Amino acid sequence: MLTTPAEHHLVLLGGGHSHLAVLRRWAMRPQPGVRLTVVARELHTPYSGMLPGLVAGHYDFDDVHVDLGPLAVAAGARLIHDEVAGLDAAGKRLHFADRPSLRYDTLSVNSGATPSVRGIAGDVDSLRLVKPISRFLPGFDAVCTRLASAAAPIDIVVVGGGPGGVELVLALAHRLTRTGLRDRARLALASASARLLAGHGQAVARAMLSELQHARVSVLSGAEVVAVESGVLVCADGSRLAADETFWVTGVEAPRWTRESGLAVDAAGFIEVGPTLQSVSHDDVFAAGDVAALGFAPRPKSGVFAVRAGEVLARNLPAWIRGERLRRFRPQRRALYLISTGNRRAIVSRPGVPSLRGSWVWRWKDAIDRRFMRRYQDLPPMHEAPRRSVVAASRGGQRLAQGMRCRGCGGKVAVSPLAAALGQAGIGADRHFEDAAELPVAGQVLHQTIDGFPLPVSDPYLGGRLAALHALGDLYAMGAEPVAALALAGIPYAREALMAEDLAALMAGAERELRQAGCALLGGHSCESETISLGLALTGRVADADAGADADTDANRALRKDRLQPGQALVLTKPLGTGALLAGSASGQIPSRHVEAALASMLLSNGPALAQLRRFEATACTDVTGFGLLGHALEMAAASGCALELQTSRITALPGALEAIAAGVVSSLQDANEDSLEHAELAFGLNPADPELRLLCDPQTCGGLLFSLPDTAADTCVAALRDAGYTAAAVVGRAVPARPGTRPLRILSEAS
Ligand SMILES: Cc1cc2nc3c(=O)[nH]c(=O)nc-3n(C[C@H](O)[C@H](O)[C@H](O)COP(=O)(O)OP(=O)(O)OC[C@H]3O[C@@H](n4cnc5c(N)ncnc54)[C@H](O)[C@@H]3O)c2cc1C
């Protein structure tokens, strides 16, 4: 596919309500020549209007959250899942705690704000801030758990008399009633202002007071909390409120980095923008939502304005880059609020409109909110449908699989074409290849390997880390400690500065993992390529530091595929499923939480496992990568002249992997890998179409180690691996003598 080289880098900081609109519009109208990157601390953006419904139990997590992963894919945007720690407006850079800075040409900030605890004395950390929601929700669950086991009623105070605080306490009351816990909590709402809902009409406040009374919530007006003590909130007038748990839903404050950014900010640190949503000091920076200060038309911090601003921002960002005229943002003067009261009822608040309330208002609100969510859940198709090949079968046409090809290890050449090609080239048709080549040099054996792929993720830094970990896996599989690396990086053609930025991020990611592994990056080469790719040639040694350099000792210590012995147990250190999950991630078909779990598994180095392999006297090992568990297990069996038994019930799948495979979301290498099943004898009841069986053919990127060791040591070794962080480590099978006329692999479903 031809892509337009990137000339301009637009970075979206935060995945807030306004940026959702930007991403959606970008998906429908991509801007050739513009690289779009979204940086977000959380991959799920909660839709503010539905949050109280989540707390009340009317919605589940996915009902009220927009998943930024599929949205970014639809927009063709790179996604960096990290927290920005600093912004240098003069240098046009975002800074992070744990990764290289990111340069932008145009920046848009929609990073929200958090309830302010400025000036509050005492144990502020004990307060449960309502934002960020990703931290609030586990805290809320902890309170529910505490209530469930509470012997006597506990005092829960919600601090904040605005719509957020009122909705939260009523939602909480409803949830506790529904779950039979209401009598275990005394609920109170503390508000610094003299009356609730200060920005709303008197009638609305009165109606809300009657709802609070009905829900048995004590309302404490004029209670300005200034200090937190153990189990007590101290107010400015000296009064003390019993509070075993406190939810903090007060006015918000800006993040610290806005003040230090060099951008013009208001007294509270919010970025001052003009009507075009551009910073009043830096026209290459836009801001919207809670983080922006609308000096030209001040409004309360509220999601309704962030949503409206998104429509303008979505048009202004491309227009700015194209050098066209910008639109002006006109925030609603009389915004409509439908404030929920927890019990599937809501109250209308709009200047000049009577404070109507009832369940019909909630249904109306529910319909509006769900319509909003559908905009981001039913995304426009990502690519045009590919056209069918014109080649007739008689002219070699094969109806090759259409659509996207996988990256990472899913982008490897399959077993049979690889073997055929090596045979044709006269390279080792009659021998097996180990994970690394053994090279005798000056009385010792060096291990050398090369591995690489087009990055399976859009973030070059993360991709660099994965490529390094993946390549290192080959050395660890041989029992070798890495010593030195050379890199070959492929970077898509773009404006010079953008290519340099890509290369720097890619190499910084790789270097991080190589350094961690004690492996020196000695040099390399770069070239232009269609997508970002990284290959690493690594050198390692199996030498035992105590034994000194000796070629025979080195050779004996190597963990080779051909050292499997009948009777040994087979252990796998990591779960399977990265192939399907990466394929689903690249096509936007997998929820981000599953992609995150897969990435966490991939980022777990195989290095520390090696110490356990040594300790428990493993003899044979390979890393499970592109050919899937079955392909690599078969290689071991063939090299050792053994047969293998594998038990599917012992093999762990990454969350979402089996569902993805069942739904047909698989790597483009899957079908070829399933040829391995021809060499397997399936126990009664197993079917090659079972997702559990297909999982065994899923190509792994940064997969785990598959190794053999004495049967008697297997359980202790697995326990040690789990303690070391390989929580899915398990004995997955055993080696048995090969019997003539039978297949080398037997797959069982239950432990026998
Ligand atoms: C209980 C409750 C109920 C509410 N109900 C309503 C309502 O009914 N209607 C209404 O209009 N408003 C409501 N609000 C207010 C509303 O939640 C906020 O005004 C709104 O969320 C602000 O949206 P935003 O787009 O500015 O940012 P947010 O939606 O907060 O999004 C911020 C984004 O930035 C990311 N981010 C933050 N910091 C960083 C960083 N340093 N680096 C990288 N990424 C970062 C986050 O991960 C997230 O993606 C409610 C608030 C609460 C607490």
Ligand as a Chemical Component Dictionary entry (heavy atoms), coordinates in Angstrom:
data_LIG
# 
_chem_comp.id                   LIG 
_chem_comp.type                 NON-POLYMER 
_chem_comp.pdbx_formal_charge   0 
_chem_comp.three_letter_code    LIG 
# 
loop_
_chem_comp_atom.comp_id 
_chem_comp_atom.atom_id 
_chem_comp_atom.alt_atom_id 
_chem_comp_atom.type_symbol 
_chem_comp_atom.charge 
_chem_comp_atom.model_Cartn_x 
_chem_comp_atom.model_Cartn_y 
_chem_comp_atom.model_Cartn_z 
_chem_comp_atom.pdbx_ordinal 
LIG C1  C1  C 0 -18.871 11.893 39.105 1  
LIG C2  C2  C 0 -18.791 12.877 37.983 2  
LIG C3  C3  C 0 -19.870 13.052 37.160 3  
LIG C4  C4  C 0 -19.818 13.950 36.114 4  
LIG N1  N1  N 0 -20.914 14.105 35.335 5  
LIG C5  C5  C 0 -20.881 14.974 34.330 6  
LIG C6  C6  C 0 -22.011 15.099 33.472 7  
LIG O1  O1  O 0 -23.035 14.437 33.656 8  
LIG N2  N2  N 0 -21.928 15.976 32.447 9  
LIG C7  C7  C 0 -20.799 16.707 32.227 10 
LIG O2  O2  O 0 -20.767 17.484 31.289 11 
LIG N3  N3  N 0 -19.718 16.612 33.004 12 
LIG C8  C8  C 0 -19.723 15.767 34.059 13 
LIG N4  N4  N 0 -18.610 15.653 34.859 14 
LIG C9  C9  C 0 -17.408 16.464 34.541 15 
LIG C10 C10 C 0 -16.594 15.759 33.494 16 
LIG O3  O3  O 0 -16.175 14.485 33.966 17 
LIG C11 C11 C 0 -15.345 16.515 33.050 18 
LIG O4  O4  O 0 -15.658 17.833 32.808 19 
LIG C12 C12 C 0 -14.831 15.884 31.771 20 
LIG O5  O5  O 0 -14.450 14.555 31.998 21 
LIG C13 C13 C 0 -13.630 16.607 31.230 22 
LIG O6  O6  O 0 -13.300 16.008 30.032 23 
LIG P1  P1  P 0 -11.937 16.260 29.305 24 
LIG O7  O7  O 0 -12.203 15.931 27.881 25 
LIG O8  O8  O 0 -11.420 17.594 29.607 26 
LIG O9  O9  O 0 -10.911 15.210 29.956 27 
LIG P2  P2  P 0 -11.107 13.729 30.409 28 
LIG O10 O10 O 0 -12.338 13.130 29.886 29 
LIG O11 O11 O 0 -10.892 13.721 31.893 30 
LIG O12 O12 O 0 -9.905  12.971 29.704 31 
LIG C14 C14 C 0 -8.571  13.188 30.048 32 
LIG C15 C15 C 0 -7.679  12.328 29.171 33 
LIG O13 O13 O 0 -6.340  12.737 29.298 34 
LIG C16 C16 C 0 -5.510  11.658 29.689 35 
LIG N5  N5  N 0 -4.457  12.231 30.515 36 
LIG C17 C17 C 0 -4.595  12.954 31.632 37 
LIG N6  N6  N 0 -3.391  13.354 32.067 38 
LIG C18 C18 C 0 -2.496  12.874 31.195 39 
LIG C19 C19 C 0 -1.091  12.950 31.087 40 
LIG N7  N7  N 0 -0.360  13.629 31.967 41 
LIG N8  N8  N 0 -0.479  12.323 30.081 42 
LIG C20 C20 C 0 -1.193  11.636 29.180 43 
LIG N9  N9  N 0 -2.523  11.542 29.221 44 
LIG C21 C21 C 0 -3.157  12.163 30.207 45 
LIG C22 C22 C 0 -6.441  10.699 30.383 46 
LIG O14 O14 O 0 -5.915  9.391  30.379 47 
LIG C23 C23 C 0 -7.684  10.853 29.518 48 
LIG O15 O15 O 0 -7.496  10.103 28.346 49 
LIG C24 C24 C 0 -18.642 14.737 35.895 50 
LIG C25 C25 C 0 -17.556 14.560 36.729 51 
LIG C26 C26 C 0 -17.615 13.653 37.759 52 
LIG C27 C27 C 0 -16.431 13.496 38.632 53 
# 
loop_
_chem_comp_bond.comp_id 
_chem_comp_bond.atom_id_1 
_chem_comp_bond.atom_id_2 
_chem_comp_bond.value_order 
_chem_comp_bond.pdbx_ordinal 
LIG C1  C2  SING 1  
LIG C2  C3  SING 2  
LIG C2  C26 DOUB 3  
LIG C3  C4  DOUB 4  
LIG C4  N1  SING 5  
LIG C4  C24 SING 6  
LIG N1  C5  DOUB 7  
LIG C5  C6  SING 8  
LIG C5  C8  SING 9  
LIG C6  O1  DOUB 10 
LIG C6  N2  SING 11 
LIG N2  C7  SING 12 
LIG C7  O2  DOUB 13 
LIG C7  N3  SING 14 
LIG N3  C8  DOUB 15 
LIG C8  N4  SING 16 
LIG N4  C9  SING 17 
LIG N4  C24 SING 18 
LIG C9  C10 SING 19 
LIG C10 O3  SING 20 
LIG C10 C11 SING 21 
LIG C11 O4  SING 22 
LIG C11 C12 SING 23 
LIG C12 O5  SING 24 
LIG C12 C13 SING 25 
LIG C13 O6  SING 26 
LIG O6  P1  SING 27 
LIG P1  O7  DOUB 28 
LIG P1  O8  SING 29 
LIG P1  O9  SING 30 
LIG O9  P2  SING 31 
LIG P2  O10 DOUB 32 
LIG P2  O11 SING 33 
LIG P2  O12 SING 34 
LIG O12 C14 SING 35 
LIG C14 C15 SING 36 
LIG C15 O13 SING 37 
LIG C15 C23 SING 38 
LIG O13 C16 SING 39 
LIG C16 N5  SING 40 
LIG C16 C22 SING 41 
LIG N5  C17 SING 42 
LIG N5  C21 SING 43 
LIG C17 N6  DOUB 44 
LIG N6  C18 SING 45 
LIG C18 C19 SING 46 
LIG C18 C21 DOUB 47 
LIG C19 N7  SING 48 
LIG C19 N8  DOUB 49 
LIG N8  C20 SING 50 
LIG C20 N9  DOUB 51 
LIG N9  C21 SING 52 
LIG C22 O14 SING 53 
LIG C22 C23 SING 54 
LIG C23 O15 SING 55 
LIG C24 C25 DOUB 56 
LIG C25 C26 SING 57 
LIG C26 C27 SING 58 
# 
